[in-house]
Amino acid sequence: MLGKRLPIRLRAALAAALTAAVAFTAGALWLRNEVYASKMGDTRNRARASLDLIEQRYQHGNTQALFQSPDTWVIVDPAGRFVEGDPDLAPFVPDPLYGLPERPGPTVPIEQDLRMGSVSGDARSGSKQLAGRELRVVTSAFHAPGLLDGRPTAPVENLTLHILVTPQDAEEAVATVDHVLYAGLPAAVLLVALIVWTTTSRALHPVEVIQQRLRTITSRDLSLRVPVPPRQDEIARLAATTNDTLDRLEQAAEQQRRFTADASHELRTPLAALRADLEVALHYPDRTDWPDVVRGALGDTERLEQLIEDLLLLADLDNRSPSTAQPVDLAALARKAAAQARRHAPDSVSVSVSVRVDCPAGGGVTVHGDPRQLARLLRNLLDNAVRHARGRVLVTVSADAATATALVEVRDDGPGIPAEHHEKIFERFTRLDASRNRTSGGTGLGLAIAREIAHNHHGTLTLGETAPAAGAHFVVALPLPEGRALQEGRTLPEGRAPGSATPHEDS
């Protein structure tokens, strides 16, 4: 819990210091062991070289130069008696230095670890320092004249030479390394922590600036943006992403305010008309045609009800509420929607609605989705097409194997839509001309709802390419289920591009 409260720079510095301490300590131990092993190796090699030198000089009777050897050595005779060497080793002869089997003739040097025994209280100080220690000993047997009797020519005997490999040089070298490490390790760890602290502080400074700027941004003013650092690093990308998010939030807030204003206006207009009619009727009750007033009020109420239903559906689509996904036959759904559009076509417009279904024999183009929402999408497109068609509306359903999409196309032979309004018509409460007013043009939410339904099903709703004054051409593209794209794509007639329509009347 304490680590979660610490600032990031402090946690980073502590983590770096701990890592550096572990790494430096491991490296120091390795270096110390390497120095100790190297020095001990040098001491053993020197002991072996001294062993050969002492043997040669002793055999040639040059005993005066023996005491110049830097090593601690001793020579014993076959009886285990001290012959010559370092007086500090005399108390340890014959035990343990003489605890070796007899070796007649020259032998290869032997190395072994021996524990020095105890010594008496009047022994030399050097002997007391060696007592009880386990040391490396290099041993060799050789032939040489014994010099115990002091004769210049003594009989040749099998003598044994012991050279003690002391760790003194290695310990001195390690002590020097230790002094450096004791002072250097804490300084190195502190330096690493300071570098990480400084680097992290500099790296997090833009984050603090972004944080301060974000505190000043409120829902009343979303126009402010956070500064983007000049470096192209993660923080710069974070700042850019934050600004993109603020852009989307500002657009969403603006759209919400505009939508609220439009919805209030659309609701207020029929309410005001309804209230005015009722107030006039109540003010002149004797001159009022009450059945006509009731019919007008009922019409206004129906429009209000339709507008409220559309607003609730848009709110549900905006929230991306989970819908029940199930296989839906678009061809069957299109036939049903066409039949309903044919029945509800205005009497003043002569419209024949034809439905073309391009699918396998006995089957249909199937997608996964909410059948009620998809039915609403088709109904809105057909209502819009019927409202503006001069005499004919064509609906086709097909599958595009190349893009694995199902295509629903709705065409009418009305006046068409100018190119500059191809996206505007999908905005909420949009009416382009007088023919699309509140009386004949619906609530102005039909195409917006249709596009939201298409997006909610991971599809698109766009206006297709048409010639000027050739009517409107809406194209809905929905993804096909996996494994059915190729099967349904093979039903396209040969030589026909996906998405093109061929007139076909559905009886």
Buried (B, 14 or more C-beta within 10 A) or exposed (E): EEEEEEEEBBBBBBEBBEEBBEEBEEEBEEBBEEBBEEBBEEBBEBBBEBBEBBBEBBBEEEBEEBEEBEBBBBBBBBEBEBBBBBEBBBBBBBEBBBEBEEBEEEBEBEEEEBEBEEBEEEBBEBBBEBBEEEBBBBBBBBEBBBBEEEEEEBEEBBBBBBBBBBBEBBBEBBEEBBEEBEEEBEEBBBEBBEEBBEBBBEBBEBBEBBEEBEEEBEEEEBEEBBEBBEEEEEBBEBBBEBBEEBEEEBEEEEEEEEBEEBBEEBBEBBEEBBEEBBEEBEEEEEEBEEEEBEEBBEBBEEBBEEBEEBBEBBEBBBEEEEBEEEEBBBBBBBBBBBEBBBEEBEEEEEBEBBBBBBBEEEBBBBBBBBBEBBBBBBBBBBBBBBBBBEEBBBBBBBBBBEBBBBBBBBBBBBBBBEEEBEEEBBBBBBBBEEEBEBEEBBBBBBBBBBBBBBEBBEBEBBBBEBEEEBBBBBBBBBBBEEEBBEEBBEBBEEEEEBBEBEEEEBE
